[in-house]
Amino acid sequence: MTRPPGAHDLSAGPAVLDRVADVATTALERYGRGPGTTVTLIDVSENATFRVDDPTAGPSVLRVHRLDYHGPGAIDSELAWMDALRREAGVRTPRVIESVAGERVVSVPDPAGGGDRRCVMFEYLDGRPPAERDGDSFEELGEITARMHRHSRGWRRPPGFTRFDWDYEAALGRVARWGRWQDGAGMGPAELEVLGRLDRTLHERLARFGTGPGRHGLVHADTRLANLLVAGDGSVSVIDFDDSGFSWFLYDLGTSVSFFEHQPQVPELIDRWLTGYRRHLALPADDEAEIWTFILFRRLLLVAWIGSHGGVELARRLGAGYTAGTCELAERYLSRVT
C-alpha cells in the first residue's frame, strides 16, 4: 500500500505505536537478544526509536521505520555512508549491529498488514545532545558538517547507492515528501498569501543558485545539535542519518537552526557555525549571500512537516504559532531580496 506524499503512519495514534512496539519485540528475536531484555520507546519522529537493554549484551538502539518512506536499497545506502564517514573522515557515527543471520536491515511484517517494517539496530553511544543554542557547540557543528561535506565531495559511492533528493520539488513542489505547506497548522488566507510569495521567491532563487558540484551533493539533511551526542570524555558522535540525501550543502546550515529560526541569537549562531566550517572548507561570498534562502527553505518545509505529523508531540506543540512566526520571517526576508 502506497500512501500519499506526507502521510505518516506513526502519527496515527497509540494503537499504531503498540503495533510498532510489537514489531520491535519480534525483531529482537532476529538479533538473538536473551531473556530479560527490555524495550523502551525513546522517540517518535519519522521512525520509532527504542532503547534495548539486554542483561548479557548490554544496551543498544533499535530503529523501526515508518512504512513507505524509503525505497529498496536506501537504508543500506544510508548505513554505507555512515560506515565510510567513520572510517575515512573521522566522523564518529554509531556502528550497525547485525542480526544473527548477518543482516544489517531486518524486515518484520506489521501486525495490521500493509507491508514490512524495516528495522536497524545500532550500538548504544554514551552522551547527550548539547544545549540547543550553545555557541561553542554550533562552532563544532559547523566543523563536523564541513568534514562530512568534504567527504561527500570525494567519496566514490558503492554500486546501487540510492538516497532521495531534497530539491525544490521534493520539499515544496508537486511531490512534496512531507506534504504541502499549504496544509500547515493555522493556515488562512493571509498566511497563504505571504507564504505563497515566499515559495515563489525561493523557487526562483534556488533555480538561479544551481546545483553545481561545489554547491550540491550528499548531505546529512538534519544537522541539528539534537543529532549530536557529546560523551563525558568530550568525544562527539553524529546520529540520525535517516533523512540523508542529495541537496544543496547549504541546506545543512538551514537545518541547524530548525524550529527556532526566528530567535534573535540565530545570526550569532550562524557566524559561529561558519567559523567552524571554514576550518575545513571555504564558503564563497555568493554562497554565503544565500544562507537565509536556505533557512527559509527549511522553515517552509517544516511548516509542511508540522501539518502532516499531527501525532508527533513536537508538531502538536509548535502548531499554528510556527506558521505565524514563519510569516513574520518571510516578510523580513522578502523585504531584503525582492
C-alpha positions, 0 to 999 in steps of 0.5 A, a space after each residue: 500500500 502506497 500512501 500519499 506524499 506526507 502521510 505518516 503512519 506513526 502519527 496515527 495514534 497509540 494503537 499504531 505505536 503498540 503495533 510498532 512496539 510489537 514489531 520491535 519485540 519480534 525483531 529482537 528475536 532476529 538479533 538473538 537478544 536473551 531473556 530479560 531484555 527490555 524495550 523502551 520507546 525513546 522517540 517518535 519522529 519519522 521512525 520509532 526509536 527504542 532503547 534495548 537493554 539486554 542483561 548479557 549484551 548490554 544496551 543498544 538502539 533499535 530503529 523501526 521505520 515508518 512504512 513507505 518512506 524509503 525505497 529498496 536499497 536506501 537504508 543500506 545506502 544510508 548505513 554505507 555512508 555512515 560506515 565510510 564517514 567513520 572510517 575515512 573522515 573521522 566522523 564518529 557515527 554509531 556502528 550497525 549491529 547485525 542480526 544473527 543471520 548477518 543482516 544489517 536491515 531486518 524486515 518484520 511484517 506489521 501486525 495490521 498488514 500493509 507491508 514490512 517494517 524495516 528495522 536497524 539496530 545500532 550500538 548504544 553511544 554514551 552522551 547527550 545532545 548539547 544545549 540547543 543554542 550553545 555557541 561553542 557547540 554550533 562552532 563544532 557543528 559547523 566543523 563536523 558538517 564541513 568534514 562530512 561535506 568534504 567527504 561527500 565531495 570525494 567519496 566514490 559511492 558503492 554500486 546501487 547507492 540510492 538516497 532521495 533528493 531534497 530539491 525544490 520539488 521534493 520539499 515544496 513542489 508537486 511531490 512534496 515528501 512531507 506534504 504541502 505547506 499549504 496544509 500547515 497548522 493555522 493556515 488562512 488566507 493571509 498566511 497563504 498569501 505571504 507564504 505563497 510569495 515566499 515559495 515563489 521567491 525561493 523557487 526562483 532563487 534556488 533555480 538561479 543558485 544551481 546545483 553545481 558540484 561545489 554547491 550540491 551533493 550528499 548531505 546529512 539533511 538534519 544537522 541539528 545539535 539534537 543529532 549530536 551526542 557529546 560523551 563525558 570524555 568530550 568525544 562527539 558522535 553524529 546520529 540520525 542519518 535517516 533523512 540523508 540525501 542529495 541537496 544543496 550543502 547549504 541546506 545543512 546550515 538551514 537545518 541547524 537552526 530548525 524550529 527556532 529560526 526566528 530567535 534573535 541569537 540565530 545570526 550569532 549562531 550562524 557566524 559561529 557555525 561558519 567559523 567552524 566550517 571554514 576550518 575545513 572548507 571555504 564558503 564563497 561570498 555568493 554562497 554565503 549571500 544565500 544562507 537565509 534562502 536556505 533557512 527559509 527553505 527549511 522553515 517552509 518545509 517544516 511548516 509542511 512537516 508540522 501539518 502532516 505529523 499531527 501525532 508527533 508531540 513536537 508538531 502538536 506543540 509548535 502548531 499554528 504559532 510556527 506558521 505565524 512566526 514563519 510569516 513574520 520571517 518571510 516578510 523580513 526576508 522578502 523585504 531584503 531580496 525582492 
